[in-house]
Amino acid sequence: MTTIQFQVSGMTCGHCEMSVREEVQEVPGVTGVEVSHQTGELTVASAEPVDEAAVVAAVEEAGYQAARSA
């Protein structure tokens, strides 16, 4: 299993988390999504490497900004 972490800006509530989770779950290969508006962290799990640009695009589709965590 592979996990990738991102920082997401602009989330303020549980509804924000749900919006991000729903969009990111649609990215091909994603098997799990954990997101917290309190920390701004997004963790994406997959069996194989996932296209990071597709994850960022999914977060943007939900209305937020994302960047890969260092």
C-alpha positions, 0 to 999 in steps of 0.5 A: 500500500502507498500513502501520499500526504497533502496540505489542503487550504481553505477547509473550515468544517466537516462539510469541507472534508466530505467534499474533498473526500468525495472528489478524491475518492473518484481518482483512479487507483485511490483506495482510501482517503483521510482528511481533516479540516482542523489540520488541513491534512489529506492522506490518500491511500492506494495499492499502486502509485497515484497521479498526484496531479489528479489528486490536486485537481480533484481537491481543486474541483471541490473548491480548495487548494492542495500541495504535496506535503514534504 
